[in-house]
Amino acid sequence: MKHHYDVIIIGAGLAGLRAAIELGEETKVAVISKVFATRSHSGAAQGGIGAALGNEEEDSWEWHMFDTVKGSDYLGDQDSIEIMTQDAPRTIYELEHIGVPFNRTAEGKIAQRAFGGHTSGFGKAAVKRACFAADRTGRVILDTLWEKSLQRGIRFFDEFHILSLIVQDHQCCGVTAYEIATGEIHVFHCKAVLLATGGAGKIFKTTSNALASTGDGMAVAYRAGAPLEDMEFVQFHPTGIYKLGILISEAARGEGGILRNNEGERFMERYAPTIKDLAPRDMVSRCILEEIRAGRGIDGKDYVHLDLTHLGQEVNDSKLAEITGFARTYAGVEPNKEPIPVQPTCHYMMGGIASNADGQVVLDSQGSTFAGLYTAGECACVSVHGANRLGCNSLLDTLVFGRRSGKEIRKFIHSIGLPPIAEDVAQQEKEKLQILMDRPGDENYGAVLAEMQAVMMDKVSVFRTQASLKEALEKIRELQQRFTRVSVGDRGNCFNRELLDVLELDNMLDLAEVIAAGALFREESRGAHFREDFPTRDDNKFLVHTLAGYRPEKEPQIFTKPVTITRFQPQERKY
Ligand SMILES: Cc1cc2nc3c(=O)[nH]c(=O)nc-3n(C[C@H](O)[C@H](O)[C@H](O)COP(=O)(O)OP(=O)(O)OC[C@H]3O[C@@H](n4cnc5c(N)ncnc54)[C@H](O)[C@@H]3O)c2cc1C
């Protein structure tokens, strides 16, 4: 089936919905999502969204900007960070006005709480900057934006899985998608496409991410010629529930929760004397693993304790209701009485599709753009998070840059007609799928997936070395070869989960290769990328973004582009 729209948005999370709303009633826009829209992963966001409102204590957007630059280990582009932090208060009031039910202070202002790496007065002490709705912040924002989108008459294609971008004469003019309920191929022909497909945490064995976080948008854009930026920077959140990876939000430490080792010691006091348990995530994750390596894990095992027992039942039940519930259900502990067993879990991709602050996909170090192709949210790299994202800055990123992308797309489509596309796009896509379904195979999808997740976790996670990364790359390339022999056993057209799993695995293998290749190239330690063989930051050689270009049948081509520095010169990063 063929559809004609002005704009197609892939992804119904916060970034996609905010862009859709910005496009206005006069634009014919459709949103495609592989899960039902309100099941998008933004709905899992717990702790809060950052903005220097100063409702609970003095704050300023310049302090927010400084913290974000320092948190990024000076790799974030400062022009984009300035845009984001300056626009944050407006973004929060906009959410308030469309009905997001934020928690309130006693005088009725939007309540705020502390989050990792957010400080007052250029790094002095932790500051309350995260606006929140208990620990269901993403849920309430997603539901509110979705309602708003329905009011605007935006058309949703839920449970449609995109397969590829349609590119004609270097311009993106549509996408192909697979309808999950029927197996039908759809062609969406349009003037502009926005990719807002979220993260890719499922590449790693232990993750806080949902099953749908498989990086499809990044992989599809990469294969269509859009470079991926800074993919080596993968955030491991310090407090995933032991063995499961389910997130216990930083809000728990924002409300006063404490990390303790097997001696009951508050070990973060040794590593970050100023802001202790609220140090940025890259540091806290490394510190937890250092404690475990030094034999101070609980019962000699690879986890530590997150202690919320002193916060009191009222705080735990009202402000941290969801995560204390997770601790009861999944870890079997009563957080009012016992500490929660935690270990780092793969959480967020700082890297993504290279883009500028207006959501245009960027092709090279000169900033040339990919006509008709836009991106926002976790799948994009603007770059506002650099080498390490601060907590509560992602929801902000999705909304600020989702809105800006919407504005830019409106300008672009105003001046052009619908570009022509080939007649046989759907047929070509059908044939590709048929080849995949028909190929004889002696390889098992589950085995390839498990081996990829294991090697990424063992060799490419918090600590990395040249040897571990080379081993990982070798293994990923072996898995890519084995993937060509994975067959699809299910022949059906209705909810063929096996086919979707295989398509997602193909995407993840390409991204795993880019992550490992970028990490091998970057011979320094910066933010979430820690090379044990190069343990210090090297601004002379590596104060640059990496870009990875796709080359069929070959390893990615890695090149670099400069970091934009405006107000804050790189300094040693201490907390
Ligand atoms: C447990 C958890 C808690 C978090 N808490 C916070 C927090 O408190 N504060 C904060 O700032 N950040 C938080 N984050 C991070 C933040 O939630 C995400 O980075 C952000 O919500 C991503 O939004 P998005 O719009 O980019 O993508 P998502 O919300 O992930 O949406 C992606 C969309 O793309 C669609 N899609 C993907 N692939 C395809 C395909 N092939 N075809 C069609 N559609 C596709 C999906 O269906 C979905 O609609 C948290 C993350 C997690 C995992």
The ligand as an SDF file (V2000), in Angstrom:
LIG
                    3D

 53 58  0  0  0  0  0  0  0  0999 V2000
   14.2960    3.1020   32.7180 C   0  0  0  0  0  0  0  0  0  0  0  0
   14.6790    4.4460   32.1600 C   0  0  0  0  0  0  0  0  0  0  0  0
   14.5000    5.5790   32.9270 C   0  0  0  0  0  0  0  0  0  0  0  0
   14.8570    6.8390   32.4150 C   0  0  0  0  0  0  0  0  0  0  0  0
   14.6530    7.9580   33.1890 N   0  0  0  0  0  0  0  0  0  0  0  0
   14.9680    9.1760   32.6730 C   0  0  0  0  0  0  0  0  0  0  0  0
   14.7320   10.3620   33.4400 C   0  0  0  0  0  0  0  0  0  0  0  0
   14.2180   10.3250   34.5570 O   0  0  0  0  0  0  0  0  0  0  0  0
   15.0880   11.5490   32.8860 N   0  0  0  0  0  0  0  0  0  0  0  0
   15.6560   11.6450   31.6380 C   0  0  0  0  0  0  0  0  0  0  0  0
   15.9550   12.7630   31.2010 O   0  0  0  0  0  0  0  0  0  0  0  0
   15.8720   10.5420   30.8990 N   0  0  0  0  0  0  0  0  0  0  0  0
   15.5290    9.3150   31.3770 C   0  0  0  0  0  0  0  0  0  0  0  0
   15.7540    8.1920   30.6150 N   0  0  0  0  0  0  0  0  0  0  0  0
   16.1780    8.3410   29.2010 C   0  0  0  0  0  0  0  0  0  0  0  0
   14.9800    8.7800   28.3440 C   0  0  0  0  0  0  0  0  0  0  0  0
   13.7950    8.1980   28.8320 O   0  0  0  0  0  0  0  0  0  0  0  0
   15.1270    8.3840   26.8840 C   0  0  0  0  0  0  0  0  0  0  0  0
   16.3980    8.7080   26.4230 O   0  0  0  0  0  0  0  0  0  0  0  0
   14.0870    9.1200   26.0300 C   0  0  0  0  0  0  0  0  0  0  0  0
   12.8000    8.9700   26.5780 O   0  0  0  0  0  0  0  0  0  0  0  0
   14.1180    8.6510   24.5970 C   0  0  0  0  0  0  0  0  0  0  0  0
   13.0290    9.2290   23.9190 O   0  0  0  0  0  0  0  0  0  0  0  0
   12.8990    9.1320   22.3450 P   0  0  0  0  0  0  0  0  0  0  0  0
   11.7010    9.9270   21.9760 O   0  0  0  0  0  0  0  0  0  0  0  0
   14.1920    9.4800   21.7220 O   0  0  0  0  0  0  0  0  0  0  0  0
   12.6750    7.5770   22.0460 O   0  0  0  0  0  0  0  0  0  0  0  0
   11.6900    6.4780   22.6580 P   0  0  0  0  0  0  0  0  0  0  0  0
   10.7850    7.0090   23.6850 O   0  0  0  0  0  0  0  0  0  0  0  0
   12.5450    5.3110   23.0100 O   0  0  0  0  0  0  0  0  0  0  0  0
   10.7920    6.1020   21.4230 O   0  0  0  0  0  0  0  0  0  0  0  0
   11.2900    5.4260   20.2990 C   0  0  0  0  0  0  0  0  0  0  0  0
   10.1660    5.2590   19.3060 C   0  0  0  0  0  0  0  0  0  0  0  0
   10.6860    4.7550   18.0850 O   0  0  0  0  0  0  0  0  0  0  0  0
    9.8850    3.7100   17.6330 C   0  0  0  0  0  0  0  0  0  0  0  0
   10.6880    2.8020   16.7920 N   0  0  0  0  0  0  0  0  0  0  0  0
   11.9090    2.2840   17.0630 C   0  0  0  0  0  0  0  0  0  0  0  0
   12.3080    1.4880   16.0500 N   0  0  0  0  0  0  0  0  0  0  0  0
   11.3170    1.4960   15.1410 C   0  0  0  0  0  0  0  0  0  0  0  0
   11.1110    0.8450   13.8900 C   0  0  0  0  0  0  0  0  0  0  0  0
   11.9910   -0.0230   13.3470 N   0  0  0  0  0  0  0  0  0  0  0  0
    9.9580    1.0980   13.2290 N   0  0  0  0  0  0  0  0  0  0  0  0
    9.0190    1.9240   13.7380 C   0  0  0  0  0  0  0  0  0  0  0  0
    9.1570    2.5520   14.9200 N   0  0  0  0  0  0  0  0  0  0  0  0
   10.2880    2.3440   15.6070 C   0  0  0  0  0  0  0  0  0  0  0  0
    9.3600    3.0580   18.8970 C   0  0  0  0  0  0  0  0  0  0  0  0
    8.2090    2.2980   18.6430 O   0  0  0  0  0  0  0  0  0  0  0  0
    9.0790    4.2960   19.7410 C   0  0  0  0  0  0  0  0  0  0  0  0
    7.8240    4.8370   19.4070 O   0  0  0  0  0  0  0  0  0  0  0  0
   15.4110    6.9350   31.1170 C   0  0  0  0  0  0  0  0  0  0  0  0
   15.6070    5.7930   30.3520 C   0  0  0  0  0  0  0  0  0  0  0  0
   15.2480    4.5470   30.8650 C   0  0  0  0  0  0  0  0  0  0  0  0
   15.5080    3.3350   30.0410 C   0  0  0  0  0  0  0  0  0  0  0  0
  1  2  1  0
  2  3  1  0
  2 52  2  0
  3  4  2  0
  4  5  1  0
  4 50  1  0
  5  6  2  0
  6  7  1  0
  6 13  1  0
  7  8  2  0
  7  9  1  0
  9 10  1  0
 10 11  2  0
 10 12  1  0
 12 13  2  0
 13 14  1  0
 14 15  1  0
 14 50  1  0
 15 16  1  0
 16 17  1  0
 16 18  1  0
 18 19  1  0
 18 20  1  0
 20 21  1  0
 20 22  1  0
 22 23  1  0
 23 24  1  0
 24 25  2  0
 24 26  1  0
 24 27  1  0
 27 28  1  0
 28 29  2  0
 28 30  1  0
 28 31  1  0
 31 32  1  0
 32 33  1  0
 33 34  1  0
 33 48  1  0
 34 35  1  0
 35 36  1  0
 35 46  1  0
 36 37  1  0
 36 45  1  0
 37 38  2  0
 38 39  1  0
 39 40  1  0
 39 45  2  0
 40 41  1  0
 40 42  2  0
 42 43  1  0
 43 44  2  0
 44 45  1  0
 46 47  1  0
 46 48  1  0
 48 49  1  0
 50 51  2  0
 51 52  1  0
 52 53  1  0
M  END
$$$$
